[in-house]
Amino acid sequence: MPQADAKVDVAQFPIVDAHQHFWDLKHNYLPWLCEEPPIPFRYGDYAAIRKDYLPDDYRHDSAKYRIVKTVYMEAEWDRRDPAAETRWVEKLNAATGLPTACIGHAEPDRADIADVLTAHAQSALIRGIRHKPKAALKPQDATRGATGSMDDPRWRAGYALLERFGFSYDLQTPWWHLDAAAALAADFPHTQIIINHTGLPSDRTDEGMHAWRQALESVSQQPNVALKISGIGRPNLPWTVAANGPIIRDAISIFGVDRCMFASNFPVDSLVGSFDTIYGGFFESVAGRSLPDQRKLFCDNAMRIYRL
């Protein structure tokens, strides 16, 4: 089991988990978790998480750590009423104290985007939205300007509304579309972008890692972009520091210690490792950094970026 540096008492060190999910499949409709057959998924078989996951489950999984706040990330609810998810999260917070804040879902190119954002904004928990823009499955197929992408004028017209609401934007896209993300950040400098899951470094070949680093270096030039270090597991392989420590350290080196934050992506990442394996691995991977730097990565940056 990975162990944190001796200078850090993980039972006392404050952690903001900047990306986690809850779901109640008995009462709520999440197509990817409720319907058959399962969808193609980047971790492969996800049958193990097709069950309820609620605050008591999260507290059990994270019991070794001092989780002071969490950020709930939209979990692919029925898209007909995206704000229903936010309303459910409010009830969950009122009943259990978790989560602390919420990122809702909105498709910037839908006709009623202003209404969707207005509905989300009724919640005191909401901080922004997430949307996964149209993306190519392979880097060699990546193009610019596709309908539904970050270049699409209609998509951008909806995205422009985020500033009016004071919303941030959680972006989940493969690294081969981060050139479009850099352009988006430059054109909308007052909207905070948070890249999810470390830019999805799935190709661990030397060539793949070089291209991923180049993509991060390019988008990191935009000061309104931050990076969430999470979601770096691989299908059918255990989460290890040997495999993921270099990615973590490269990401922090590229973005800087003030614009990175750690997150569990639970329960999704339970498919590749326990909460302790992953957070213990985070601590081990940055054990050489100062305590103030570690506090930024585990707590303070998420507090600032998500206005907690």
C-alpha positions in Angstrom: 0.0 0.0 0.0 1.4 3.4 -0.9 2.5 5.5 2.1 2.6 9.2 2.3 5.8 11.1 3.3 6.4 10.8 7.0 6.0 14.6 7.4 2.4 14.3 6.4 -0.2 12.8 8.8 -2.9 11.9 6.3 -5.4 11.5 9.1 -5.1 15.3 9.8 -4.0 16.8 6.5 -6.9 18.7 4.9 -8.2 17.4 1.6 -10.7 18.9 -0.8 -11.8 16.1 -3.2 -12.3 18.1 -6.3 -14.2 15.5 -8.4 -16.5 12.9 -7.1 -19.9 11.4 -7.9 -23.0 10.1 -6.1 -25.9 8.2 -7.6 -29.1 6.7 -6.4 -30.2 4.3 -9.1 -33.4 3.3 -7.3 -34.8 6.8 -7.7 -32.9 8.5 -10.5 -32.3 7.7 -14.1 -28.7 7.7 -15.3 -28.8 6.0 -18.7 -25.2 4.7 -18.7 -25.7 3.0 -15.3 -29.3 2.0 -15.7 -29.7 0.7 -19.3 -28.5 -2.4 -21.1 -26.2 -3.0 -22.8 -23.5 -1.0 -21.1 -21.8 1.7 -23.2 -18.1 1.5 -24.3 -16.1 2.8 -21.3 -12.5 3.9 -21.0 -11.9 1.6 -18.1 -13.6 -1.4 -19.7 -16.1 -3.4 -17.7 -17.8 -1.1 -15.2 -20.4 -3.5 -13.8 -18.9 -3.0 -10.3 -20.1 0.6 -10.1 -23.6 0.0 -11.5 -25.1 0.3 -8.0 -26.0 3.1 -5.6 -23.1 5.2 -4.3 -24.1 7.7 -1.6 -22.3 9.8 1.1 -22.1 6.9 3.6 -20.3 4.8 0.9 -17.9 7.7 0.2 -17.2 8.3 3.9 -16.5 4.6 4.3 -14.1 4.6 1.3 -12.3 7.7 2.4 -12.3 7.0 6.1 -8.5 7.1 6.5 -8.3 10.7 5.2 -9.5 14.1 6.4 -11.9 15.1 3.7 -13.0 18.7 4.5 -15.0 19.4 1.3 -16.0 17.7 -1.9 -17.0 18.9 -5.4 -19.8 16.8 -6.9 -19.4 16.3 -10.7 -22.3 15.8 -12.9 -22.8 12.1 -13.5 -24.5 11.8 -17.0 -28.1 12.1 -15.8 -31.1 12.1 -18.2 -30.3 15.1 -20.4 -33.9 16.1 -20.7 -33.7 18.0 -17.4 -30.1 18.6 -16.4 -31.1 20.8 -13.5 -32.9 17.9 -11.8 -29.5 16.5 -10.9 -28.6 19.8 -9.2 -31.8 19.8 -7.3 -31.2 16.3 -6.1 -27.7 17.2 -5.0 -29.1 20.0 -2.9 -31.3 17.5 -1.1 -28.4 15.2 -0.6 -26.3 18.0 0.9 -29.1 19.1 3.2 -29.6 15.5 4.5 -25.9 14.4 4.7 -23.6 17.4 4.5 -22.1 16.2 1.3 -21.2 17.3 -1.3 -20.0 20.9 -0.6 -20.4 22.2 -4.1 -21.8 21.0 -7.4 -20.9 21.1 -11.1 -24.0 20.6 -13.2 -24.3 19.5 -16.8 -25.2 21.8 -19.7 -24.7 21.4 -23.5 -23.7 24.9 -24.7 -25.2 24.3 -28.1 -28.7 23.3 -27.0 -31.4 25.7 -27.9 -32.5 26.3 -24.3 -29.0 26.7 -22.8 -29.9 30.1 -21.2 -32.8 28.4 -19.4 -30.7 25.5 -18.3 -28.0 27.7 -16.8 -30.7 29.9 -15.1 -32.1 26.7 -13.5 -28.7 25.6 -12.3 -28.0 29.1 -10.9 -30.9 28.7 -8.5 -28.7 26.5 -6.4 -26.3 27.9 -3.8 -24.1 24.8 -4.4 -23.6 25.3 -8.1 -20.1 26.5 -9.3 -20.2 25.7 -13.0 -20.9 23.2 -15.6 -19.3 20.3 -17.3 -19.7 19.3 -20.9 -17.8 16.8 -23.1 -17.5 18.5 -26.5 -17.4 16.4 -29.6 -14.1 14.6 -29.8 -12.2 12.2 -32.1 -11.5 8.7 -30.8 -7.8 8.9 -31.9 -5.3 11.7 -32.2 -4.8 11.1 -35.9 -8.5 11.7 -36.5 -8.6 15.0 -34.6 -9.8 18.0 -36.6 -10.9 21.5 -35.8 -14.3 23.1 -36.4 -16.6 20.0 -36.1 -20.2 20.6 -35.1 -20.5 20.3 -31.3 -16.8 20.9 -30.8 -15.2 23.8 -28.9 -14.8 25.6 -32.3 -18.5 25.4 -33.2 -20.0 29.0 -33.3 -23.2 27.8 -31.8 -21.4 25.9 -29.1 -19.3 29.0 -28.4 -22.4 31.2 -28.2 -23.8 29.1 -25.4 -20.4 28.9 -23.7 -20.2 32.7 -23.7 -23.1 32.8 -21.3 -21.0 31.2 -18.5 -19.4 34.5 -17.7 -22.8 36.1 -17.1 -23.6 33.5 -14.5 -20.1 33.5 -13.0 -19.7 29.8 -13.8 -16.5 27.9 -14.4 -16.2 25.2 -17.1 -15.1 21.6 -16.4 -13.7 20.2 -19.6 -13.3 16.5 -20.3 -11.6 15.9 -23.6 -8.6 13.9 -24.8 -5.3 15.7 -24.9 -5.5 15.9 -28.7 -8.2 18.5 -28.5 -6.4 20.7 -26.0 -5.4 23.0 -28.8 -9.0 23.9 -29.2 -9.2 24.4 -25.4 -6.3 26.8 -25.5 -8.1 28.9 -28.2 -11.3 28.8 -26.1 -9.5 30.0 -23.0 -7.8 32.8 -24.9 -11.1 34.0 -26.5 -13.0 33.9 -23.1 -10.3 34.9 -20.6 -12.8 35.6 -17.8 -14.1 32.0 -17.7 -12.2 29.5 -15.6 -11.5 26.2 -17.3 -10.7 23.1 -15.3 -9.3 20.3 -17.5 -10.6 17.0 -16.1 -8.7 13.8 -15.6 -5.2 15.1 -16.4 -6.0 15.4 -20.1 -6.6 11.7 -20.4 -3.1 10.3 -20.9 -4.2 6.9 -22.0 -1.4 6.2 -24.5 1.6 5.4 -22.3 4.0 4.8 -25.2 7.0 7.2 -25.4 5.3 8.9 -28.4 2.0 9.1 -26.6 3.5 10.7 -23.5 5.5 13.2 -25.5 2.3 14.3 -27.4 0.4 14.5 -24.1 3.1 16.7 -22.5 3.2 19.0 -25.6 -0.6 19.4 -25.4 -0.5 20.3 -21.7 2.3 22.7 -22.3 0.3 24.5 -25.0 -2.9 24.9 -23.0 -1.1 25.7 -19.8 0.0 29.0 -21.4 -3.5 30.3 -20.8 -3.7 31.6 -17.2 -7.4 30.8 -16.8 -6.9 27.1 -17.2 -6.3 24.7 -14.3 -5.7 20.9 -14.3 -7.4 18.3 -12.2 -5.1 15.3 -11.5 -7.5 12.4 -11.5 -8.8 9.6 -13.7 -5.4 8.3 -14.7 -6.2 4.6 -14.3 -5.9 2.2 -17.2 -8.3 -0.7 -18.1 -7.6 -4.0 -16.5 -4.5 -2.7 -14.7 -4.1 -1.7 -11.1 -3.4 1.9 -10.1 0.3 2.1 -9.1 2.7 4.9 -8.3 5.2 3.4 -10.7 2.8 3.9 -13.6 1.2 7.2 -12.5 3.8 9.0 -10.4 5.7 10.3 -13.4 2.4 11.6 -15.0 1.5 13.4 -11.8 4.9 15.0 -11.5 5.0 16.0 -15.2 1.5 17.5 -14.9 2.5 19.6 -11.9 5.8 20.6 -13.5 3.9 21.8 -16.6 1.0 23.6 -15.0 2.7 24.7 -11.8 1.8 24.0 -8.2 -0.8 26.8 -8.1 -3.0 25.4 -10.9 -3.2 21.7 -10.1 -5.5 19.8 -7.7 -6.0 16.2 -6.8 -9.4 14.4 -7.0 -10.6 10.8 -6.5 -13.1 10.5 -9.3 -14.9 8.0 -7.0 -16.6 5.7 -7.4 -15.5 5.5 -11.0 -11.8 5.1 -10.2 -12.6 2.4 -7.7 -12.5 0.2 -10.8 -8.7 0.6 -10.8 -7.8 1.1 -7.2 -9.1 1.7 -3.7 -9.4 5.3 -2.3 -6.4 4.6 -0.2 -4.3 3.3 -3.1 -5.1 6.4 -5.1 -4.8 9.1 -2.4 -1.8 7.3 -0.9 -0.3 7.3 -4.4 -0.9 11.0 -4.7 0.9 11.7 -1.5 3.7 9.4 -2.4 4.1 11.0 -5.8 4.6 14.5 -4.3 6.3 13.6 -1.1 9.4 15.5 -2.2 7.5 18.8 -2.3 7.1 21.2 0.6 4.2 21.0 2.9 2.8 24.3 1.6 3.0 23.0 -1.9 1.2 19.8 -0.9 -1.5 21.7 0.8 -2.1 23.7 -2.4 -2.4 20.5 -4.4 -4.7 18.6 -1.9 -6.8 21.5 -0.6 -6.1 25.2 -1.2 -6.2 25.3 -5.0 -9.5 23.6 -5.1 -10.8 25.9 -2.4 -9.8 28.9 -4.5 -10.8 27.7 -8.0 -14.1 26.3 -7.0 -14.9 29.2 -4.6 -15.5 27.0 -1.6 
